[in-house]
Amino acid sequence: MSQAKVAIIGATGRMGQALTRAIAEFPGLVLHSAVTNPGHPEAGRDVGELAGRGALGVRIDTDVANALRGADVAIDFSSAQVAVATAVACAQARVPLLLGTTGLGEAAKAQLDAAARQVPLIVAANTSLALNVLLSLVRQAAQALPDTYDIEIFEAHHRHKVDAPSGTALVLGQAAAAGRGVSLPAHPRPTGSAPGPRLAGDIGFSVVRGGDVVGEHEVRFLGAGEELTLRHVATDRTIFARGALTGALWLLGKPPGRYTMADVLSL
């Protein structure tokens, strides 16, 4: 069986290294190329050695276009500043892309939509398979329960995470809002520390940053006399790498368009 060649963008980061280690678990995939930012001290190094897998014969490149030559699919966990350029490069090279970078603004939407007219594209705030099942459950619960139930979304991550609330917390909020048939504010207020009474219909967010927490997300539906809690805890970031590689495999042979991890899981 032939193996699909994977280009990893953001290969020197935590997720890039996790992908390099996890790809060995997927017989249908093989590492083709690895990319980091120009000037990065690890540029030119064997990506397998960096990730603790031993030499793989793949040197870390700084040229995305060069890395995409001969690739069958790309996975990007770089940064919000680089992600759109990656999507444009993949569209030009006709290489399907799974984009796992969070913190993308509204300005990126048009360029991502344009890229998706050329190649199949998954934009995923979280690539954990179980977390994406949680999204479906949150939507169902919000639709089933009356709006007298307050919704609070709690998330915790390591001290180095930049965006808050996390991209995953925001998509959980969007799932809850979709279930209720309303729109989530562009900049939802953190109800966990806001003074004053809870406003009716609010979808609140509480954020914790500290230590080396991989990721915790909890959605609470708080009613009079009862509460429903839906929770996901990540203890190893390899789950995100496995989910992304599962998504990359699924993209192969798909027509151009915008897809989600829900499509991958047939939710």
N, C-alpha and C positions, 0 to 999 in steps of 0.2 A: 504494500500500500504506500503511495507517495505521501510525503509529509508536506504540509503547508508551511511556507516560510514566514516567520514573524519578525517584524521590526519593532523594537521597544524604544519608545521616545521617553526620555527622562530616566535613562537606565541607571544613573548613579544615585538616584533617590531611594528612599525606603521601599516604595512600591516597585520601582524598576528592578531592584535587586531581588525582591520577593518573586517577581515574574521570572527572572533568570533562574532562580532555584526551582520554581514550581513547574516550569515548562517540561521538565523531564517526566512528569506524571502524565503527560498527554502524548500518546504515541502518534497522533495525527498532526502534531506540530513540531517544528524545529526552529531554533533561534537562528535568524538570518543576519540581523544587524542590531546595533545598539547605539543610541545617540544621547549626548549631553550638550550643555551649553558651551559655546566657544570660550576658550580660556579656562575651562574647568581643569583642576589639577589631575583628575583621573583620566582625562582624554588620552587616547592612545593605549590605555591599559587593556588587558584581556578582561572582558566583562565577567567571565566565569570566576576568575581569581578574585575580583572585587566582591562578588556575591558569595564567595566561599564554596564554590562548586569545583574549583580547579580549572585549569586552562581549557577553554572551549574553542579557541581559534577565532574568536570574534572580538576585534578591537573596538573600543568605544570611539565612535565617530562624532564629529560636530556639525556635519552637513546632512540635514534631513533629506534633501533631494537625492543625495548619493546613497543614503541608507535605504531609501525606498526602491531603488533599482533592483528588480528581481524579487521583491517581497510580494507575498500573497495577501497579507493583512498587517495592519499596524495597530499597536496599542500605545496610547499616550497617557502617562501619569506625570507630566512635567509640571507646568504651572499655568495659571490663567493667562499670563502674558504671552505664552508660547503656543497655547492650544489652538487658537484660531489660525495661526501660520501653519501649524501641522495639518489642520483640516484642508487648507488651501493647497498645500503641497500634495496631500493624498488625492485630492480631486484632480489635480494636474497629472499625477502619476497613475490614476485609476486604481488606487489601492484602498480597499475597504478599511474603515477606521473605527476602533472602539476608543472613545474619549472618556477617561475616568477622572479627569481634572475637575475640581470644584472651584467655586468662586467666579464662574463666568457671568458677566453682566449681560444686560439686555442688548447692548451694542453688538455682542457676538452673534446674536440669533440670526440675523440676516445672512452673515457669512457662512454660518453652519448650515442654514437652509440651502444656500447656493451650493455648498460642497455636497450636500445630500442629493442634489439633482444629478450629480456625476457618479457618486459611489454610495454604497450602503454605509450608514453611519449610526452608531449607537452612542448617545450621550448619557452617561450614567453617573449620578451623584454618588452612588454606592453600588459596587459590583458583587456584594455578598448575595448569594442565592436566597438565604433565609430572610435577609433584610427586605428583599424585594417581595417575598411572600407577605411580610409584615405590612408593606405598603398596601397590598390588596386587602388585607384584613382591616386596616385602619379605614380605608375607604368604605368598606362594607359596614363597619360599626357606626361610622359617622352618618351614613345614610339611614341606618335602621333606628338609631336612637334619636329622640326628640332634641331640639336645640336647647332645652333646659339643662342638658348635661354640658358642663364646662369641659373644654378640651385643653389639656396642658401637655406640652412636649418637652421632655427633659433630655439633655444630651451632655455627655462628658467625653473629653479627649485629652491627649497628652499636652504638656505645657507648650510645645512648639507649634501647635496648630494655629494658623493665622486667622481664618475666617470664623465668625461667630454671629448667629447660630451656624452650625455646620451645614454644608450643602444637603446632607442627608436629613437633618432636622427640618430644613425648609421643604424638601419634597414630601416628608411626612405631613407637614402642615398643609401642603397643596393637596395631598390625598384626602386629608380630613375635610378641607374646604370643598373639594370636588364632591365628596359624599354628601355634603350639606347643600350643594348647589350655590356656593358663594365663592368669592375671590379672596385669596390671601393677600393682605397688604404687601406692597413691594418691600417695605422695611418693618416687619412685625416687631412690636414692642416687647421687651423682656418682662413679662408679668411677674416672674419670680421675685424681682426686686423692686417693682414699681409700687409707689405708695397709693393708697386709696382702694376703694372696693373694686371687685372684679366686674368688668363691663359685660353685659349680656351678649352672648354670641362671640366673645373673644376666643381666638385660638392662641394660647399663650406659649411662651418659650422660656425655658430655664437652662442656663449654660454653666458648665464647670470646666475649667482648664487646670490641669496639674499632673505632675508625675509622668508616668509612661502609659497612661490609659490608652488602649488601642481604639476603643469606641464603645459607648453605651448609649442606647436610645430607648426611650420609654414614652408611650402615649397613654395618658390617663383620661378616661371619660368619667367625670365626677358629677354624680346626680344626688338627689335628695335621698339619703338612706342607703345608697349603694355606689359602687365604683367598679369600673372595668379597666384593667391595666394590661396593655400589650407591650412586651419588652423584648429587645434583642441586645445581646452582649457579645462583643467580639474580643477574644483573648489572644488571637494570633492573626496578624495581618495576611497570612498566607491564604485565608478564606477569600480575601478580596482578589488576590492573584488568581486563585482557582476560578473564581467567578468570571473574571475578565478573560481568562483563556477559554472558558466555556463559551462566553459570548463571541470571542474571536472565531472560534470554530463554527459557530452558528451563522456568522456573517458570510462565510464562504459560499459563493454562488447565489447570494441574494441580489435582487435588483436594487438599483439606487433608491434611496429613501431614508427617512428618519425612523429609527427603531429604538426600542427600549429593552431593558432587561426583562420586563414583563412579557415581551414578545419571545424572548429566548426561552422563558419558562412556560409559555403558552397560558399565561394567566388571563 
